[in-house]
Amino acid sequence: MMNLFCIIILLLINIDLKAQMYDESQIFNCKDDNYDEEQEQINSQKLKLFPIDCWIFVILSPVTFIISIRIIYEFLKDFRLFGGPGDVIFVITVTNAIQSLIQFSTALYVFIEDQAPANLFCDITGIATSIVFVISNLNIFIFSAYPLALVYNTLEKTVKFVRISNYSLTTLIIILVILAFIFDDNIISITLNGMCAISATHKSFWDYIIATIYLVVFLLFATMSIIYVFAFKKLVPKMSSIRQLRGQYLRYYQKFIIFSLVMKFFLGIFSAINLLNCYIFYKSYLLASETCQNVTQALCILGQVIIITRDPLLIPKLKHSQTSESQSEMDSPNVSKTEISMQQFNLLEQLQKEMKKTQVISMLAGIQMFIKQNQDNTIIYKDLEINDDQDDTEESSSGDLSELIEIAHQPFTPEEVQECLVINLNNDLIKSQFNDTQNIQVFQMRCILYAPKIFNYFVTLDNIDLEDSFDVNKNLQQIENFTGPDGGKSGEFFFFSHNNQLIMKTMRQQEVNTYKKRLLNFATYQANNPESLLNKIYGMYTFERVEKSEAKVHFLIMKNLSLGVPKNQILRTYDLKGSEYDREVLAKKSESDLSKLTLKDLDFFKIEKQIWVDQSIIKKLNQNLSKDTDFLEKQKLIDYSLLVMIIDWKEKKQQFFQHLGGQQINFNPSIKEQGIYYHIGIIDYLQQWNVNKSLERKTKKIIQMNLHLDTSAQEPNRYGKRFKEKLINRILPL
């Protein structure tokens, strides 16, 4: 492509020397303040596209447009292509198609009318050019940043954030350009290279401001793109399972970014020459830079769409796609070859999956290593400097022991809360400690387990087998097939152990801080209240990769209330908060199989009415839930939920009793149907009341124009009161 570019430049110089296409009569003077109609027409003629520019547009633009339409067709044929950075690629392709259409139509206009574009034609193409130019450059920048964000935040959902940000900025750009034109229709005019766009011709101050902004944006784009490439190489390790994907994607990624950077650099050079020639030099031979700018722009969008057609990430080649589909019909009529083709081509998704898999394996291996560690070998975690990003407010509480209810004994000390174990995890350590028969690979990580003696107390008390649940080899199949669940409303990452009895869930830094400050309170309360319905936490960890130590992965291990029951035995699941605003699922979804949904408060009262258990159990549950709510209220915590799972244990009753141990309070038989049990527990109780929650509540009230709106987020005392009155007392009436 660059060779072709150089040949065209030499050809243009040759044409200039022989035909004298560029002469002094074509020089536009930006300092000319004469605005009478006759002079305006003369000036407009000086900005008309040169014949060679028109021919370049007529030849190259249809090629760009046809290729772009072919790519757009592939996207519309299979909407799965919009996943990952597909949104960005699609927008770049659409903007390139529009730019090629504008170039072609402008060239035809000049050929037919023998004058520069004017009136309505100039307004329409000018608005379109201004919009697509900004959007295209924005998306090229996002495309360079997206892969890094994906591998940097391996366990987080990046796609949704990028999509929302991109579409929001795109909409904002379109609105701003249209509003600018509405309030000042003279803002659109002929630019120095003969195209209609937002222009500041005759206004030297704004011309230089626009040129400076362009230079700053280009330098930022170039700098960040180079940083992204180096950071991408650093963050994606050269492991055998990842190396090939890493190399394949980097080759394509660098090709697109470097090509775009080079072309944008030349565009900036030619644009600067045009501007200086207009204000300072007034040389006829420099008029060739206008042609060079147009040729560079045409080649830039053509080169981009050609590179996109070779993109192994998203766009299957037509020939391969047709071959794959026909082969699929012959070989395996029950398997969708489109899905296989997508798996083969979507390198970035494969790379993210491999990174996520390695991350999870590293976390499991770290847990196994902590089990093997001598817990007497602990250190004080304050010395590790990991208490950053504290989110204290006036109403936050570290919760001293005087806040606890009915303390019978204090089995833990503040010193035990501040202890932690630290392991430097790497592949050599794994090979020396495990009988590694499957070549398990881990990230080089620094792993921290908080308060090991306290968490070990509850692990032993509840007879939890962490070693078996998080055995790396036993979980390999689970990891390999893992596609979710990712996020939910909180956006956190969940992983269920192979026996489905424990859950590994990532935490935000704020939740880590909240729990660390209250850990002694929680541990003391739960030790003194064995029938508490607060879902048990069996460990809290921080893992930080050597390559990106500033970005920590915090996670906890907690009990899965379903007790590892197969999904087909879970009849219904409810997440209850005691609120009525936006707490209904069935009204929004047409899913007939309720077991596939997480239902909410209004759904519960329509379907279940209450929890149908023996009256003595109702009394005990009501008392314990009320006590737990009082405790959470004193800890200044909000937004917790009562998880109610209705599970059919008729066929696996013996297995059910094996799981019970001393935790019968969480699992209670229905009096309406034999073999049906209610699994009950309070979850997600690490959110403290802060400014963000207050703002969220006020915003919802303003949007709904209802000052008495019963939003989910409330101050701790109001949240606790509502939780007891509108939920506990209602579903467990005394």
N, C-alpha and C positions, 0 to 999 in steps of 0.2 A: 504493500500500500504506500509506503513512504517513497519507494522507487518511482511509482506512478506519479506521486505528488511532485517529485523533483523534475521528472520529465516534462510535466505540464508547465511548471514554472519556467524551465528553459525554453519551452515552446512559446510561452507568452512573451518572454524577453525578445526572442527572435522575431515574433510578429511585430512587436513594438519597434524594433530597429528597422524592419523592412517597410512596414505599412505606415509608420508614424501615426498610429492610432491615437496616441495621447499627445495633445498639443496644448498650448497655453490658454486657448479659448475654453478649454474644459475645466480650468482650475476654478474651484469655488472659494470665494473669500468669506470666511466666517465673521470677519470684522465689518462687513458691509452692512450698514444700518439703513440702507435705502429699501423701503418696504412698499413702494408704489406697485401697482398691478403689473405694469410692463416689465419692471425689473424683477418682480417675483417670478414671472414666467421664464425670463432669461436664466435666473438662478436655478429654477426647477429643471430646465433643460440641461444645465451643467451637471446635475445630480442623476441624470438618466443613466441606466445601465449601459455599459459598453457592449458592442455586438458580441465580443468574445465571451463576456459574462452571460449574456442571454443564451448563447449556444451551449455553454457549459451547463447551465441550469436545465435547458431543454434535453440534453443528453443524459445527465446524471440523475436528475430529480425523479423521472419515471422509474428508474432502476431502484432507487431508494424506496419509493412509494410501494412498488410491487412487492419487494422483499418484506417491508414493514407490514403490509396487509397479510402476507403469508404467515408472519409471526403472530399477528393479532388473531388470525383464524385459528392457529394452534391453541392459543389461550382460551378462546371462546369455545373451542371443541372440548377441552378438558379443563374444568375450573380448578382442578387440583394444582395446576401450574401456578396459580396465584399464591400458593403457600411459599414460605421462606422469602427470599428476595424477589420472587416472581412478580409481586406488585410493582416493585421498582423497575424491573426490566420491562414490564408491560407499559408503564407510564413513559419511560424513555423511548420505547418503540412508537407509541402513539404520537408523542411530540415530534419525533423525527419524521413520521409520516406527514404530519401537518406542516412542518417546515419545508419538506420537499414539495408539497402541494402549493405552498405560498411561492416558493422559488419558481416553480414551473409556470404558475398563473401570472406572476409578475413579468417573467420573460416574454410570455405570449402577449401581455398587455403592451409592453414596449415595442414588440414587433408590429403589432396591429395599429396602435395609436401613434407610434413614433414619438412618444413623449414619456416623461416620468409619470408614475402612477399618481392619480389625484382623486379628490372628492370621495365618494362612498367606497370605491375600491381600495383607496389608500387607508381609509379609516378601518375597514374590516380587516385587511391584511396586517395593518399596523398593530391593532389590538391583539390579533392572534399571534403575531411575531413576538410581541413583548411578553405575552403570557407564556408561550411555549419555551421561549429562551430561558426565562427564570426557572420555570418548572423543570426543564430538562437538566439544567446545571445543578439544581437542588437534588434531583434524583440521582445524578451521577455521583454527587457527594455522598448521599445516603447509601448508594450501592457500594461505595468504597468502605463505608463504616460498618455496614450491616454484618458481614462475616465475622469481623472482630468482636462485635457485640454478642454474636451468637456463641462463639467459643469462649469468650470472656465470662459470660453468664451461662454456663453450661446447664445449670438446673433451673434456670428462669425462663419464662415465656417472653421472648424478645419480639417475636413476629407481630403480636397484637399491638404492642407499643409503637413499633416502627410504622405499621399500617395506619394507625390512628394519627400519628404525628404527620406522616406524609400527606394523607388525605386532608387533614386540617390545614396544613400550610398551603397545599395546592388550592383549596377553596378560598383561603384568605388572599392569595396572590391574584386569583381571578377577580374576586370582588374589588380589590384595591385598584387594579388596572381599569376595570369598567367604571368605577366611581371617579377615578382621575379623569377619564375621558368625558364623563357626563358633566363634570364641573368645569372642564377646560378642554373644549374640542380641538384646540390648537396644539394640544400636547402631542398629537400624532402628526408626524411630518416625514419628509424624505430624509434618510440618513446619508452620510457621506459615501456609503457604498451602494446607494441607489435603491435601497429597500425601505419600505414604510415601517416605522416603529416609533416608540416614545423617543423623542429627540429634543435636544436643547440647542439646536443650531441658532446662531445669532446671540447666544447667551454664553459668553466665554466662561463665566464663573461656574455655571452648571455643567458645561462640557468638561471642564477639568475635574469637577467633583465626581461626575459619572466615571471618567477615566480612572481616577484614583480608586474609587470603590471597586471597579473591575479588577484593577491590579491587586488590591488587598484581598479580594475574594479568591483570585487565582492563586496568589501566594499561600493563602490559608488552605485552599483545596490541595495544592501541590504538597505542602508540608504535611498535612494530615494524611494524605494518601500514602506518602513514603513511610510515615510513622506506622500506619495501619499494616503495611506490608511487613515491616520488620517485627512489629508486635505480633502479627498473625503467625509468623515463623517461630517466634519465641513461645507463644502460648500453646501452639499445637506441637506436642513432642514428636520426635522421630521414632515412635514405637512401630513395631512390625505390623500391628493391626491398623495403624493410622497413617503410616508413611505414604502409601500409594495414593490414598484419597487426598492427603495433604498436598502432595506434589501435583496431582491432576488439577485440583482446584486452583492452586497458586498460579499454575501456568496460564489458565484461562483468566483468572482474576487480574493478574499483572498485565496480561496482554490488553485487556479492555481499559484498565486504568491508565497505563502508560501511553497507549494510543490517544486516549481522550486528553491526557495532560499535554502531550506534544502538540496536538492540534489546537488546543485552547491557548497554548503558548504562542503559536504562530498567529492565531487570530488576534491575540493581544498586541503582538508586534505590528501587524499590518494596520490594526485599528489606530494604534498610537502614531504611526507614520502618516495616516490619513489626517488625523487631528492636527499634527504639527505642520503638515503641508498646507492645511486650511488656514492656520493662524500665523505661521512664521515663514516657511520655506517658499511656497508658491512655485514649485518646480514641476514641469510637465512630466519628466520621467518618473517622478514619484507617484503619478496617478496610477501607475501599474499596480501599486499596493492595494488599490480598491478592487481590482480584478483578483489579485492574490487573496484578499480577504474573502471574497465570494467563492472562489474556487476552494479555499481551505474549509469554509463552512459546508459546502456541498460534499466535499470529500470526508469531512468529519462525520456527518450524519450517515453517509453511505458506509463508511468503515465500521461505525458502531453497529449498524444492523447486520452487516456481514459477520462481524465477530459474534453477535448474538445468535445467528443461525448455527454457529459452531459451538454453542454453549452446551456442554454436556450436563449442565446443572438442571436446565428446565425445558429446553426445546428439543424433543427427539427429532432426528432427521427424518424427512418424509420417507425415504427409501427404507430405513431401518424400521420405522413404525409400521409400514405396510407389510414388510417381511415378517416382523414379529407377530402381527395380528393373524396373518394367514397361517404361520407356523403354529400359533396357539390353537387355532381351530382344528388343526390336524392332530396335534400332540395331546392336548388336554382340554377338552371342551368345558370342563368344570372350573378351570383356572383362568382368571382374567389376565391376558397378556399385557394389557395396558398397565396394570398394577406392577407386573414384573418389569416392564419397560421403564416405568417411573422410578422403580427402585434402582435400576441400573444407571439411570441418567442423573438422578437428583443427588449429586455428589455432596452438596453442602448438608443436606438432610442426613445422608449417611455419615458424614464427618461429625455432625452434631450428635448423632446416635452413638457413634463410637466414643466420642468424648464423654457423653453422659454415662455410657456403660462403664468406661474406665473410672469415672468419678465415683459411681456407686460401688464398684468393686473396691476401690481404694478406701471408701468409707467403711465397707463391711470388713475389709482386712484390718483397718485400724481398730474397729471394735474387737475383733478377734485378738489383736495384739494386746489391747488393754486387759482382756481377760487373762492373758498369760503373764501380765506384769504383776510384780509384788506390790500390793497396795500400801505397804509401809514406806515405799520409795516415792513419797509425794513431795510437792513443793507448793509454796504459797502463790496463787495465781496473780496476786497484786503485783508481784515482781515481773510479770510477763508483759505488762503494759498493754493489756487487751481490754481495759475498761474505757474504751473510747466511745464517742458519740452518745454520751448520756443524754437522756431526754427528760430531765427532771422538770417538774412544774411545781407551783406552790401547793397544788393539791395532791401531788404524787406522794406516795408513802413507802418507806422502806419496811414499814410494818414491824415494830418491835414486839417482843413476846407478850407484852401486857395486852395486846389486842386479841390474843388468842382466847378461845372459848373453852372453859372446863379443862384446863391442862392438868393431867394427872402426873405426868413425869416429863422430863426434858432429856430425851435419849441422845441429843446431838449438841455439839458445842459450836460457837462461832468459828473457831479455828478449823473445824472439819468442813464447814461451808466454804472456807477460803482455800482449802487444799485442792490440788488437781494433779493429774498425771499427764506427762508430755512424752510423746514418741515422735521420732523423726522417721517417717515411713519411706521406704524405697524398695526397689525390686530385689536388691541383694538381701535385705532383711526378710522379705517374704520368702525367698528361696531357702534361707537358713532356718526359718521357723515353721514352714508348711511343707507337707509332702505334695509339692506342686507337680501334678501329672498333666495339667492342661495349660501350662505356660501362662499362668495368670500374670498380668502386667498391671502395675499401679502407678499413679502419679507420685512424684517426689513431694511429700507433704509433711507439714508439722501438725501433729494431732494433739488436741487437748481434751481431756475428760475432766469435767468439773465435779467437785465434791464426791470422789469415788466411794468413800466409806458410807456416805449417806445413801447414795443410790444403790449400793450393794446391799444395804440393809433391806430395802424394799424388794429388790430382786430375789433375795433369799427368803424373805417373809412370804412372798406370793409364789414361790417355787417357779420362777421364770428361768427358762433355759436359754439365755442369750446366745451361748456358744452354738447351740443347734439352730436356733431361729435365724441367726445371721452368718451361718457357715457359708463361706464363699462358694465352694463347689456345689452345695445344695441349692444355692440361689442363682447359679449361672443361667439356668434355663429361664427362670423368672426375669432376670435382667435382659436376656436376649430377646424375649418376647415383649419387653416392657414398652408400652406406648403412652402410658398415663397411670394413674390420674395426675395431671399437672394442674396445679393452681386452684381451680375453683375461684370463688370471689376473692380470696386472699392472695392468689397468685403464687402460693407456696408449692413446693415439690413434695409429693408423697411417694413412699415406696413400701409395699407390703411384703413381709418376710415370706419365705417359701411355704411355711405352714399357716400363713394368714393370721397368726396370733398377735404379731407386733407390727407397729407402723413406725417408719422412719420419716420424719417431717422436718423440712427446713424452717428456719426461724429468721425473722428480721432482727437487726441489731437492737432495736427498741425492745423487742420481746425478750431477748437475751438479758438486757439490762434489768428489765422488769422482774424476771424470774430470779436472777442472781441476788437482787436486793431482798427478795422475799423468800428465798429458798429455805432458810432456817424456819420461817413461819410455816410454810407449806409442809415441810418435813415433820415438824413438831405436831402440827394440827392433824396430819394424816396418821401419824404414829399413835396419837391419842384418840383418834376416831376411825377405827378399822372399818366401820360401816359407812364411811364417807363415800359419796357418789361422784367425787371429783375423779375424773379419769386419770389413772396413775401414770406418772412419768418415771421411766427407769434409767434415764441417762441424758445428759446434755453435753454436747460436743462442739468444738470449733476446729475445723480443718482448714489449713491455708496452704495453697500450692507454692512451691519455691518460686515458680515463674511469676506469680502474681500475689505476693504476700499481703498486699494492701486490701485485697478482696477476699474476705473470709467466708467460708460456708459454715453457718451455724445450723445444727439440727438436734432434735431430741428423739428419744425412743419412747413410745407410749403404747399402752394396751389397745388392741383392737377389740371393741365391744362385741363384734360378731363371733368372737372365739374361734375364728378360722372356719366357720361354717361355709359350705359351698354357696355361691351366689344364688343358685336356684332355690335355696331354702329360705332366703330372705324375702319375706312377703312385701313389707313396706318399711321405709326409713323416713323418719321425721327429724328435722332440725328446728327446734322450738325456742323462741326468745321471749314470748309474752307480748310481742308487738303485733299490730294488725296491719300497719302500713307496709305495702309491698311484700306481704308474707303469704302469698298464694301462688302455687305453681300450676295447678290443673287448669286454671282459667286461661293460662298463656300457652299451654302445650297440649297437643292432641294425643300424646302417648297413652295407649290403652293399658300397657303393662306397667302397673305402678311400681313394680320392683326395680325398674330401671331409672326411677326418678328419686331425687331427694326432696321430699314434700315439706311443707311449712305449716305454720300455725293454723291458718284458716282451713287448709286442707284437712288437718287433723280433726278439727272440731266438726267438719262436715262428714267425715268418714268414720272416725273412731268415737267421737264425743268425749270419752275419758279413757283411762287405763283400767281395764276390767280385770282386777285381781282381788284376792280375798281382802276383806275389810281390815284385818290385822296387818296385812302387808301394806295397804294404803296408808294406814296410820304411821307405820315405820318409815315408809318412803317419804311421806309428807314431812315428818320431823327431821329426817336426815337431809333432805333437799333444802329445807328452810335453814337448817344449821349451816350447811355449805354456803348458801346464799349470804347469810350474815357474815361469814368469814370472808368471802370475796368482796363484799361491800366494805368491810373494814380495811381490806387491802387496797381499796380505791381502784378496783378492777371492774370492767364492764364488757359488754358484747359477748359474754359467754352464752352457750346454747345448751339446751337439754336434748341430747340425742336419744331418740326412742326407736329401737329396731324391733320389728315384730317378726319372729323367726319360727319356722316350722321344724321342730325337733322330733316329730313322731317316729321317723325311721331311724334316727341316730341318737336315741335317748341315752344309750350306754356311753357313747362318746361324749355327750353333754355332761354327764356326771363326773367324767374324768377331768374335765376342764374346770369344774366349779371350785374345788379347793375350799378356801375359807371366804369366798367372795360371793356368797349367795345373794347378797343384797342387790347386786346389779342385774340378776337374772331371775325373773318371777313368772310363774305359770299363770296363764289366762284361765278365768273361771267360765268363759263363754265357749271355749273350744279346747279339748284335751290335746296336749302335745304342742300347743302354741305358747311361746314364751316372749315376754317383754324384756329386752335388753336395754338398760337405762344407765346413762352417765352424763355428767356435765363436762363439756369439751370447750376448747378454744377460750381458756380463761386467763390469757396472758396479755390482754389489751387493757391499757390504763387510759383513764380519761385525760385528754389533753386538748390543746388548741385546735388540732386538726379535727378531732371528733366534735368539738363544739361548733366549728365552722361547717362541718358536714350536716349537722342537725339544722342549723340556721338556714343553710342553702336549700335543703329539702323543703322547709317550711315556706320559704320565699317562692320557690318554683311552684309549689302546690297552692300558694296563697292561703295558707291555713296555719295560723299561729298556734293552734292547739293540736297540730299533727303529731300522732303518736309514733315518731320515728324510732328506729332500732337503737341508735346512739342516744344515751341519756347520762346524766351525772350518776356516779356510783350509788348514791342513796335512792334516787328515783328509779334507777335500773333494777336494783335489788327489790325495792318495794313492788314494782310492777311484775317482776319475775315470780314473786311469791303470790301476789293477789290474782293476777290475770293468767298465770300458768299453773303453778304448783297446786293451788287450792281449787283450780278449775278442773284439772285432769285427774287430781287425786282428792276428791271431795271427802271431807271427814264427816 
